[in-house]
Amino acid sequence: MKPPSVQPAFVRRTLLLSILALFLVWSIGYASSEVDELIEVLNSGDYNERCDSALRLAELGPEAARAVPFLANLLQSGDYWLGRECATALVQIGTDDAIQALAEGLAHDDARHYIFDVLLDMERTDSSELHLLLSQFAQVKSTKLVSGMADALYNPYEPFEQIYAAMILAQIGTEEAIQVLTEALMDESVSRMALGALSEMATPELKPLLSLLSEMALDWSEDVSILAEETVIPALEAMGRIDVQGDAYILTLAKVVGDLRFGTICREYALDKLFTIQPINAVLLEPMVQALKYFDPWLLDRRIVELLGTCQLKSTEGLVSELTSMIKDPRYVDERNQAIAALGALGPLAKSATPTLEWIMNEEEFKLYSRLEASKALAAIGEGAKTLSFLMDTMLDRDAYFDCRTEAAALLGEIVDPAVKSLTKATKKQGVLFDKNELNRRLACYALGIAGTNSKNPGKIVSALVKSLQDKSPDVRREAAMALRAIGPKARKASKPLAKAFHDNSERVRSEASLALVAIGPDAVSVVVAKLKDKNSSVRILAASTLSQIEPPPEKAVPALKRLLNDDDLAVRMAATNAIEAITGTSLY
């Protein structure tokens, strides 16, 4: 019996792995040997050789970890250039021992300056690397380090050292560090430096500073008003880093938004932060009420309205009172819509504003846009039924702007059941005065489409829209198809009438009917498949195209589509081919 043959590929692979292993062993041994030689030079070489040795250790990085004790010793030698190169090497090595050595150096008066110089060079090349290094000092809870950073913080001759010292204190986060930062924030000579550092490096451990930071953010004065963003914004940024979802931070942001003295820059910053946070508690309420008492038009821009709709306010009596007073005040005519929208954003919590909103909606002397906004707010509060008459009148008003009539139709659709009876009348061909107006019928279909999407049982709505598919106006028929498309699967009873619309003499109606059947989905497949046998080739093409778009792909339609591959019309054969490929996911050729 012959021994099994060894495959050449296996031999080559084994040989390559062996060579690689030998190379790794050699390189590790070489690096270790080189580190030992560099350490020896550090201890006994001349000055230039020692500096060069430290530089080479920096290049080796973590591989030179065994050199950390020797570098740490030279770090505090008092020699600037040698110490600086040793600090660079420790930064590049980056082990826990190296960070500890740097921290001990920072606590040393002589070593501190050239370590900070290395940090400054890092900031110039890559600030993210600097921040990562500073965050590593959080591991070091040394009293000596805190004391050293406190000394550096009050050194007026080295501003960048002051900033780094504050950043490191922020990372340490012990009671001693917090005490130093507290005193610094209260000292005018260094408070701005401390604020700037905290805005970049504050951590959750600094919660004891929140009340002081809030006071600083809200401490308006003539001096602050000139460059408020240099104090207010860093204080808010620091608070956000410490506790972004905390009541103290949210309340301070809200107060800045509502205080006109801070100007646009600070208030926009605070508002943007509130939108980012999207608070869900009631701490915003009182600042908003206070702000409305010395009203600023900017305060009630649409973002404030959205914010009020986001927050789950527990009590809104004061806020609703201020908003309703503004609505009635002739001085705030231009801001009336925003105030009304704010009430709508509060929803049922603004129910006490119902009489005021009804008065606005029914008073013809007010602009129609304001009256529509009031009807929208009433619907949001839960009083939609009270808006029906006004909205129907507006939708049917030939003298009103088209966008107002469209909005009225949309609002009617949002009310759903109470509006359906009135809307279905507008789609009939007989018995109502306004059926002669084509635009009215179109708007009624549009509103019914919105109502159908919101209704759990849109049977009457679908029936009304099916009748409108036979309207004498192609635009009304198209609008009805679009409405059925919006209702989607709940409009399955309209499948046959929509398929019948494949014969419509308007291309736009036929196209919308197809899209409506696609939206209805699987329930429409059988009636569309039936249209594959139609005598009209255009209908067969449209049916095939419709089937190709239905989701999930209707595989049961494939046999009927395959029969069209022998159709006399080339366009029909191409449509069938495309549909089969879309449904099966495979090409026929």
C-alpha positions as CSV (number, residue, x, y, z in Angstrom):
1,M,0.0,0.0,0.0
2,K,1.4,3.4,-1.0
3,P,1.7,6.2,1.5
4,P,-0.7,9.1,0.9
5,S,0.8,11.8,-1.3
6,V,1.4,15.3,0.2
7,Q,-0.4,18.0,-1.7
8,P,2.0,20.8,-3.0
9,A,-0.5,23.5,-1.8
10,F,-0.4,22.2,1.7
11,V,3.4,22.2,1.7
12,R,3.5,25.8,0.5
13,R,1.0,26.9,3.1
14,T,2.9,25.2,5.9
15,L,6.2,26.7,4.8
16,L,4.7,30.2,4.6
17,L,3.2,30.0,8.1
18,S,6.5,28.7,9.5
19,I,8.4,31.6,7.9
20,L,5.9,34.1,9.3
21,A,6.1,32.6,12.8
22,L,10.0,32.8,12.6
23,F,9.7,36.4,11.5
24,L,7.4,37.4,14.3
25,V,9.7,35.7,16.9
26,W,12.7,37.5,15.4
27,S,10.9,40.9,15.3
28,I,9.7,40.7,18.9
29,G,13.1,39.7,20.0
30,Y,14.7,42.5,18.0
31,A,12.2,45.1,19.4
32,S,12.9,43.9,22.9
33,S,16.6,44.1,22.3
34,E,16.3,47.6,20.9
35,V,14.2,48.8,23.9
36,D,16.9,47.5,26.2
37,E,19.6,49.3,24.3
38,L,17.6,52.5,24.3
39,I,17.0,52.3,28.0
40,E,20.8,51.9,28.5
41,V,21.4,55.0,26.5
42,L,18.8,56.9,28.5
43,N,20.7,56.1,31.6
44,S,24.3,56.6,30.5
45,G,24.5,58.2,27.1
46,D,25.4,61.9,26.4
47,Y,22.7,64.5,26.4
48,N,21.9,64.3,22.6
49,E,21.9,60.5,22.6
50,R,19.5,60.4,25.5
51,C,17.1,62.8,23.7
52,D,17.4,60.7,20.6
53,S,16.7,57.6,22.6
54,A,13.5,59.1,24.1
55,L,12.4,60.0,20.6
56,R,13.0,56.5,19.3
57,L,11.0,55.0,22.2
58,A,8.2,57.3,21.3
59,E,8.2,55.9,17.8
60,L,8.0,52.3,19.2
61,G,4.9,53.3,21.2
62,P,3.4,50.5,23.3
63,E,6.3,48.1,22.3
64,A,8.5,50.3,24.6
65,A,6.3,49.8,27.7
66,R,9.3,48.4,29.7
67,A,10.9,51.8,29.4
68,V,8.1,53.6,31.4
69,P,9.9,53.6,34.8
70,F,13.1,55.1,33.3
71,L,11.2,57.7,31.3
72,A,9.2,58.6,34.4
73,N,12.4,59.1,36.3
74,L,13.8,61.5,33.7
75,L,10.5,63.3,33.4
76,Q,11.2,65.0,36.7
77,S,14.9,65.6,36.2
78,G,14.4,69.4,35.7
79,D,15.8,69.4,32.2
80,Y,13.3,70.9,29.8
81,W,14.2,69.3,26.4
82,L,15.0,65.8,27.8
83,G,11.9,65.9,30.0
84,R,9.8,67.0,27.0
85,E,11.0,64.1,24.8
86,C,10.3,61.7,27.7
87,A,6.8,63.1,28.1
88,T,6.2,62.6,24.3
89,A,7.4,59.0,24.7
90,L,5.1,58.3,27.6
91,V,2.1,59.8,25.7
92,Q,2.9,57.5,22.7
93,I,3.4,54.4,24.9
94,G,-0.1,55.1,26.4
95,T,-0.2,52.3,28.9
96,D,-1.8,52.7,32.4
97,D,1.7,53.0,33.9
98,A,2.6,55.7,31.3
99,I,-0.6,57.7,32.2
100,Q,0.2,57.3,35.9
101,A,3.8,58.6,35.2
102,L,2.4,61.6,33.3
103,A,0.0,62.4,36.1
104,E,2.8,62.3,38.7
105,G,4.8,64.6,36.4
106,L,1.8,67.1,36.2
107,A,1.9,67.3,40.0
108,H,5.5,68.3,39.8
109,D,6.2,72.0,39.3
110,D,9.1,71.6,36.8
111,A,7.7,68.7,34.8
112,R,4.3,70.3,34.4
113,H,5.3,72.9,31.9
114,Y,6.9,70.7,29.3
115,I,4.1,68.1,29.7
116,F,1.6,70.8,28.9
117,D,3.8,71.8,25.9
118,V,3.4,68.3,24.6
119,L,-0.4,68.5,25.1
120,L,-0.4,71.8,23.2
121,D,1.4,70.1,20.3
122,M,-1.2,67.4,20.3
123,E,-4.0,69.9,20.2
124,R,-2.4,71.5,17.1
125,T,-2.2,68.2,15.3
126,D,-5.2,66.2,16.5
127,S,-7.5,67.6,19.2
128,S,-9.4,64.2,19.5
129,E,-6.2,62.5,20.6
130,L,-5.7,65.2,23.2
131,H,-9.2,64.8,24.6
132,L,-8.8,61.0,24.7
133,L,-5.5,61.4,26.7
134,L,-7.1,63.9,29.1
135,S,-10.0,61.6,29.7
136,Q,-7.5,58.9,30.7
137,F,-6.5,61.1,33.7
138,A,-10.0,60.1,35.2
139,Q,-8.2,56.9,36.3
140,V,-5.9,58.9,38.5
141,K,-7.5,60.1,41.7
142,S,-4.3,61.6,43.2
143,T,-4.5,64.5,45.7
144,K,-1.1,65.7,44.4
145,L,-2.4,65.8,40.9
146,V,-5.5,67.9,42.0
147,S,-3.2,70.2,43.9
148,G,-0.9,70.6,40.9
149,M,-3.8,71.3,38.6
150,A,-5.2,73.9,41.0
151,D,-1.8,75.7,40.9
152,A,-1.8,75.6,37.1
153,L,-5.4,76.9,37.0
154,Y,-4.4,80.1,38.6
155,N,-1.2,80.7,36.5
156,P,-2.1,83.8,34.6
157,Y,1.0,83.6,32.4
158,E,0.1,80.3,30.7
159,P,-3.6,80.5,29.5
160,F,-3.5,77.1,27.7
161,E,-2.2,75.5,30.9
162,Q,-5.1,76.9,32.8
163,I,-7.6,75.3,30.3
164,Y,-5.8,71.9,30.4
165,A,-5.7,72.0,34.1
166,A,-9.5,72.7,34.3
167,M,-10.1,69.9,31.8
168,I,-8.1,67.4,33.8
169,L,-9.9,68.4,37.0
170,A,-13.2,67.9,35.3
171,Q,-12.1,64.4,34.3
172,I,-10.9,63.5,37.8
173,G,-14.2,64.5,39.3
174,T,-13.4,63.8,43.0
175,E,-14.7,66.0,45.8
176,E,-11.4,67.8,45.9
177,A,-11.4,68.4,42.2
178,I,-15.0,69.7,42.3
179,Q,-14.1,72.0,45.2
180,V,-11.3,73.5,43.1
181,L,-13.6,73.9,40.1
182,T,-16.3,75.5,42.2
183,E,-13.9,78.1,43.5
184,A,-12.6,78.7,40.0
185,L,-16.1,79.3,38.6
186,M,-16.7,81.9,41.3
187,D,-13.4,83.7,40.6
188,E,-13.7,86.3,37.9
189,S,-10.0,85.9,36.9
190,V,-10.4,82.2,35.9
191,S,-14.1,81.6,35.6
192,R,-14.2,81.9,31.8
193,M,-11.2,79.4,31.5
194,A,-13.0,76.9,33.8
195,L,-16.3,77.3,31.9
196,G,-14.6,76.7,28.6
197,A,-13.0,73.6,29.9
198,L,-16.2,72.2,31.4
199,S,-18.1,72.9,28.2
200,E,-15.7,70.4,26.5
201,M,-14.9,67.8,29.2
202,A,-17.6,67.9,31.9
203,T,-18.8,64.4,33.1
204,P,-21.8,63.1,35.2
205,E,-19.5,63.1,38.3
206,L,-19.8,66.9,38.4
207,K,-23.5,67.1,39.3
208,P,-22.6,69.2,42.4
209,L,-21.7,72.0,40.0
210,L,-25.2,72.1,38.3
211,S,-26.7,74.7,40.5
212,L,-23.7,77.0,40.2
213,L,-23.6,76.6,36.4
214,S,-27.3,77.3,36.2
215,E,-26.8,80.6,38.2
216,M,-24.0,81.5,35.8
217,A,-26.1,80.9,32.7
218,L,-29.0,83.0,34.1
219,D,-26.9,85.7,35.7
220,W,-27.8,88.5,33.3
221,S,-25.9,91.8,33.6
222,E,-25.0,94.7,31.4
223,D,-21.5,93.2,30.9
224,V,-23.0,89.7,30.1
225,S,-25.4,91.2,27.6
226,I,-22.6,92.3,25.3
227,L,-21.1,88.9,24.9
228,A,-23.6,86.7,26.6
229,E,-22.8,83.7,24.4
230,E,-19.3,83.5,25.9
231,T,-20.7,82.8,29.4
232,V,-24.3,81.5,28.9
233,I,-23.6,79.0,26.1
234,P,-20.5,77.3,27.7
235,A,-22.4,77.1,31.0
236,L,-25.4,75.4,29.3
237,E,-23.1,73.1,27.3
238,A,-21.4,72.0,30.5
239,M,-24.7,71.3,32.2
240,G,-25.8,69.2,29.2
241,R,-22.6,67.1,29.5
242,I,-23.3,66.5,33.2
243,D,-27.0,65.7,33.1
244,V,-28.7,66.1,29.7
245,Q,-32.1,64.9,30.8
246,G,-32.1,66.5,34.3
247,D,-34.7,69.1,35.3
248,A,-32.0,71.6,36.3
249,Y,-30.7,71.7,32.7
250,I,-34.1,71.7,31.0
251,L,-35.4,74.4,33.3
252,T,-32.3,76.6,32.7
253,L,-32.7,76.2,28.9
254,A,-36.4,77.1,29.1
255,K,-35.6,80.2,31.2
256,V,-33.0,81.3,28.6
257,V,-35.5,80.8,25.8
258,G,-38.0,83.0,27.7
259,D,-35.7,85.8,28.8
260,L,-35.6,88.5,26.2
261,R,-32.5,90.1,27.7
262,F,-30.2,87.3,26.4
263,G,-30.8,88.1,22.8
264,T,-31.3,85.8,19.8
265,I,-28.0,83.8,19.8
266,C,-28.4,82.4,23.3
267,R,-32.1,81.9,23.0
268,E,-31.8,80.0,19.7
269,Y,-29.1,77.9,21.1
270,A,-31.2,77.0,24.1
271,L,-34.3,76.3,21.9
272,D,-32.2,74.0,19.7
273,K,-31.1,72.0,22.7
274,L,-34.7,71.7,24.0
275,F,-35.7,70.2,20.6
276,T,-32.8,67.8,20.7
277,I,-33.7,66.7,24.3
278,Q,-37.5,66.7,23.7
279,P,-38.3,66.8,27.5
280,I,-41.4,65.0,28.7
281,N,-42.0,66.7,32.0
282,A,-43.6,69.9,33.2
283,V,-40.6,71.9,34.0
284,L,-41.0,74.1,30.9
285,L,-44.4,75.4,31.9
286,E,-43.5,78.3,34.2
287,P,-40.8,79.8,32.0
288,M,-43.1,79.7,29.0
289,V,-45.8,81.5,31.0
290,Q,-43.3,84.1,32.2
291,A,-42.0,84.6,28.7
292,L,-45.4,85.3,27.3
293,K,-46.0,88.0,29.9
294,Y,-43.5,90.2,28.2
295,F,-44.3,88.8,24.7
296,D,-41.7,88.5,22.0
297,P,-43.0,87.5,18.5
298,W,-40.0,85.2,18.0
299,L,-41.0,83.1,21.0
300,L,-44.1,81.8,19.4
301,D,-42.5,80.7,16.1
302,R,-43.5,77.2,14.9
303,R,-40.8,75.4,16.8
304,I,-42.2,76.6,20.1
305,V,-45.6,75.3,19.0
306,E,-44.0,72.0,18.2
307,L,-42.2,71.9,21.5
308,L,-45.4,72.5,23.4
309,G,-47.0,69.6,21.5
310,T,-44.0,67.4,22.5
311,C,-44.0,68.1,26.2
312,Q,-46.5,66.4,28.5
313,L,-47.3,69.4,30.6
314,K,-49.2,68.6,33.8
315,S,-50.9,72.0,34.3
316,T,-51.5,74.6,31.6
317,E,-53.9,77.0,33.1
318,G,-51.5,79.9,33.2
319,L,-50.2,79.2,29.8
320,V,-53.6,78.9,28.2
321,S,-54.7,82.1,29.9
322,E,-51.7,84.0,28.5
323,L,-52.3,82.6,25.0
324,T,-56.0,83.4,24.9
325,S,-55.2,87.0,26.1
326,M,-52.8,87.4,23.3
327,I,-55.3,86.1,20.7
328,K,-57.8,88.8,21.8
329,D,-55.2,91.6,22.1
330,P,-55.2,93.8,18.9
331,R,-51.5,94.5,19.4
332,Y,-50.6,90.9,18.5
333,V,-52.6,90.5,15.3
334,D,-49.6,89.3,13.3
335,E,-48.8,86.7,16.0
336,R,-52.4,85.5,16.5
337,N,-52.0,82.3,14.3
338,Q,-48.9,81.2,16.3
339,A,-50.8,81.6,19.6
340,I,-53.8,79.7,18.2
341,A,-51.5,76.9,17.0
342,A,-49.8,76.8,20.4
343,L,-53.2,76.1,21.9
344,G,-53.8,73.4,19.4
345,A,-50.4,71.9,20.3
346,L,-51.5,71.7,23.9
347,G,-54.5,69.6,22.8
348,P,-57.1,68.7,25.4
349,L,-55.1,70.5,28.1
350,A,-56.3,73.8,26.4
351,K,-60.0,72.9,26.6
352,S,-60.7,76.1,28.6
353,A,-59.8,78.1,25.4
354,T,-62.7,76.6,23.5
355,P,-65.0,79.7,23.7
356,T,-62.2,81.9,22.5
357,L,-61.4,79.6,19.6
358,E,-65.0,79.3,18.6
359,W,-65.3,83.1,18.6
360,I,-62.3,83.4,16.3
361,M,-63.5,80.7,13.9
362,N,-67.0,82.2,13.6
363,E,-66.1,85.9,13.5
364,E,-65.9,86.9,9.8
365,E,-63.9,90.1,10.5
366,F,-60.8,87.9,11.2
367,K,-58.6,86.6,8.4
368,L,-59.6,83.2,7.0
369,Y,-56.2,81.8,7.8
370,S,-56.7,82.6,11.5
371,R,-60.2,81.1,11.5
372,L,-58.9,77.9,9.9
373,E,-56.1,77.7,12.5
374,A,-58.8,78.1,15.2
375,S,-60.8,75.2,13.7
376,K,-57.7,73.1,13.7
377,A,-57.0,73.9,17.3
378,L,-60.6,73.1,18.3
379,A,-60.2,69.7,16.6
380,A,-57.0,69.0,18.4
381,I,-58.7,69.9,21.7
382,G,-61.5,67.4,20.9
383,E,-64.2,69.8,19.7
384,G,-64.0,68.9,16.0
385,A,-67.8,68.6,15.7
386,K,-68.1,72.3,16.4
387,T,-66.1,73.1,13.2
388,L,-68.1,71.2,10.7
389,S,-70.4,74.0,9.5
390,F,-67.6,76.5,9.1
391,L,-65.3,74.0,7.3
392,M,-68.0,73.0,4.8
393,D,-68.8,76.6,4.1
394,T,-65.1,77.4,3.6
395,M,-64.6,74.4,1.3
396,L,-67.5,75.4,-0.9
397,D,-66.8,79.1,-0.9
398,R,-65.9,80.0,-4.5
399,D,-64.5,83.4,-3.3
400,A,-62.0,81.9,-0.9
401,Y,-58.4,81.2,-1.9
402,F,-57.9,77.7,-3.2
403,D,-55.3,76.8,-0.5
404,C,-57.9,77.8,2.2
405,R,-60.5,75.6,0.6
406,T,-58.1,72.7,0.3
407,E,-57.1,73.1,4.0
408,A,-60.7,73.1,5.0
409,A,-61.3,69.9,3.1
410,A,-58.3,68.3,4.8
411,L,-59.5,69.4,8.2
412,L,-62.9,67.9,7.4
413,G,-61.2,64.6,6.5
414,E,-59.4,64.6,9.9
415,I,-62.7,64.9,11.8
416,V,-63.7,61.6,10.1
417,D,-67.1,60.3,11.1
418,P,-69.0,63.5,11.9
419,A,-67.9,65.0,8.6
420,V,-68.6,62.0,6.3
421,K,-72.3,62.6,6.0
422,S,-71.8,66.1,4.8
423,L,-68.9,65.1,2.5
424,T,-70.8,62.3,0.8
425,K,-73.5,64.7,-0.1
426,A,-71.0,66.7,-2.0
427,T,-70.1,63.8,-4.2
428,K,-73.7,63.1,-5.4
429,K,-74.9,64.1,-8.8
430,Q,-78.4,65.2,-7.7
431,G,-80.2,66.7,-4.8
432,V,-77.6,69.2,-3.6
433,L,-77.0,72.8,-4.8
434,F,-73.2,72.5,-5.1
435,D,-72.9,69.4,-7.2
436,K,-72.7,71.5,-10.3
437,N,-69.4,72.9,-9.1
438,E,-66.6,70.5,-10.2
439,L,-64.0,71.9,-7.7
440,N,-66.4,71.3,-4.8
441,R,-66.7,67.6,-5.8
442,R,-63.0,67.3,-6.2
443,L,-62.4,68.8,-2.7
444,A,-65.0,66.5,-1.3
445,C,-63.2,63.5,-2.7
446,Y,-59.9,64.8,-1.3
447,A,-61.4,65.1,2.1
448,L,-63.0,61.7,2.0
449,G,-59.6,60.2,1.1
450,I,-58.2,61.7,4.3
451,A,-61.2,60.6,6.3
452,G,-60.9,57.0,4.9
453,T,-57.3,56.7,6.0
454,N,-58.3,57.6,9.6
455,S,-61.5,55.6,9.7
456,K,-61.5,52.0,11.0
457,N,-64.6,51.2,8.9
458,P,-64.6,53.4,5.8
459,G,-67.4,51.6,4.0
460,K,-69.6,54.6,3.4
461,I,-66.6,56.6,2.3
462,V,-65.5,54.0,-0.2
463,S,-69.1,53.8,-1.6
464,A,-69.2,57.6,-2.1
465,L,-65.8,57.6,-3.8
466,V,-66.9,54.7,-6.1
467,K,-69.8,56.8,-7.2
468,S,-67.4,59.6,-8.0
469,L,-65.4,57.3,-10.3
470,Q,-68.4,57.8,-12.7
471,D,-68.4,61.6,-12.4
472,K,-68.7,63.5,-15.7
473,S,-65.5,65.4,-14.9
474,P,-62.2,63.5,-15.4
475,D,-60.5,65.6,-12.7
476,V,-63.2,64.4,-10.2
477,R,-62.8,60.8,-11.3
478,R,-59.0,61.1,-10.9
479,E,-59.4,62.7,-7.4
480,A,-61.7,59.8,-6.4
481,A,-59.1,57.3,-7.5
482,M,-56.4,59.1,-5.7
483,A,-58.5,59.1,-2.5
484,L,-59.1,55.3,-2.8
485,R,-55.3,54.9,-3.3
486,A,-54.8,56.8,0.0
487,I,-57.2,54.5,1.8
488,G,-55.4,51.5,0.5
489,P,-56.3,47.9,1.6
490,K,-59.4,49.2,3.4
491,A,-60.8,50.2,0.0
492,R,-60.8,46.6,-1.4
493,K,-64.6,46.9,-2.2
494,A,-63.6,49.5,-4.9
495,S,-61.4,47.0,-6.8
496,K,-63.9,46.2,-9.6
497,P,-64.9,49.8,-10.2
498,L,-61.2,50.8,-10.3
499,A,-60.4,48.0,-12.7
500,K,-63.4,49.2,-14.8
501,A,-61.7,52.6,-14.9
502,F,-58.9,51.0,-17.0
503,H,-61.3,51.8,-19.9
504,D,-61.6,55.5,-18.9
505,N,-60.9,57.9,-21.8
506,S,-58.5,59.9,-19.5
507,E,-55.0,58.6,-19.2
508,R,-54.5,60.3,-15.9
509,V,-57.6,58.5,-14.5
510,R,-56.4,55.2,-15.8
511,S,-53.0,55.7,-14.2
512,E,-54.5,56.6,-10.8
513,A,-56.9,53.7,-10.9
514,S,-53.9,51.4,-11.5
515,L,-52.0,52.9,-8.5
516,A,-55.1,52.6,-6.3
517,L,-55.3,48.9,-7.1
518,V,-51.6,48.5,-6.3
519,A,-52.3,50.2,-3.0
520,I,-55.2,47.9,-2.2
521,G,-52.8,45.0,-2.7
522,P,-53.5,41.2,-2.8
523,D,-57.3,41.7,-2.6
524,A,-57.2,43.4,-6.0
525,V,-55.3,40.7,-7.8
526,S,-58.2,38.6,-9.1
527,V,-60.0,41.5,-10.7
528,V,-56.8,42.8,-12.3
529,V,-56.0,39.3,-13.6
530,A,-59.5,39.2,-15.2
531,K,-58.5,42.3,-17.2
532,L,-55.7,40.4,-18.8
533,K,-58.3,38.9,-21.1
534,D,-59.8,42.2,-22.1
535,K,-60.3,42.9,-25.9
536,N,-58.5,46.3,-25.6
537,S,-54.7,45.8,-25.7
538,S,-54.2,49.0,-23.7
539,V,-56.2,47.5,-20.9
540,R,-54.2,44.3,-21.0
541,I,-50.9,46.2,-20.8
542,L,-52.1,48.3,-17.9
543,A,-53.3,45.2,-16.1
544,A,-49.9,43.5,-16.5
545,S,-48.1,46.6,-15.3
546,T,-50.4,46.8,-12.3
547,L,-49.7,43.2,-11.3
548,S,-46.0,43.8,-11.5
549,Q,-46.2,46.5,-8.8
550,I,-48.4,44.7,-6.2
551,E,-46.8,43.6,-3.0
552,P,-46.3,40.9,-2.1
553,P,-45.7,39.7,-5.7
554,P,-48.9,37.9,-6.9
555,E,-47.5,34.5,-8.0
556,K,-50.9,33.2,-8.8
557,A,-51.1,35.7,-11.7
558,V,-48.1,34.2,-13.4
559,P,-50.0,31.5,-15.4
560,A,-52.4,34.2,-16.8
561,L,-49.5,36.4,-17.7
562,K,-47.7,33.6,-19.5
563,R,-50.7,33.2,-21.8
564,L,-50.1,36.8,-22.9
565,L,-46.6,35.8,-24.1
566,N,-48.3,34.6,-27.3
567,D,-50.4,37.8,-27.7
568,D,-50.6,39.3,-31.2
569,D,-49.6,42.7,-29.8
570,L,-45.8,43.1,-29.2
571,A,-46.4,45.8,-26.5
572,V,-48.7,43.3,-24.6
573,R,-46.0,40.6,-24.8
574,M,-43.4,42.9,-23.5
575,A,-45.6,44.1,-20.6
576,A,-46.4,40.4,-19.7
577,T,-42.7,39.6,-19.8
578,N,-41.7,42.5,-17.6
579,A,-44.5,41.6,-15.1
580,I,-43.5,37.9,-14.9
581,E,-39.9,38.9,-14.3
582,A,-40.9,41.4,-11.6
583,I,-43.1,38.8,-9.8
584,T,-40.8,35.8,-10.1
585,G,-37.5,37.7,-9.8
586,T,-36.1,35.7,-12.7
587,S,-35.5,36.5,-16.4
588,L,-37.4,34.6,-19.1
589,Y,-34.4,34.9,-21.5
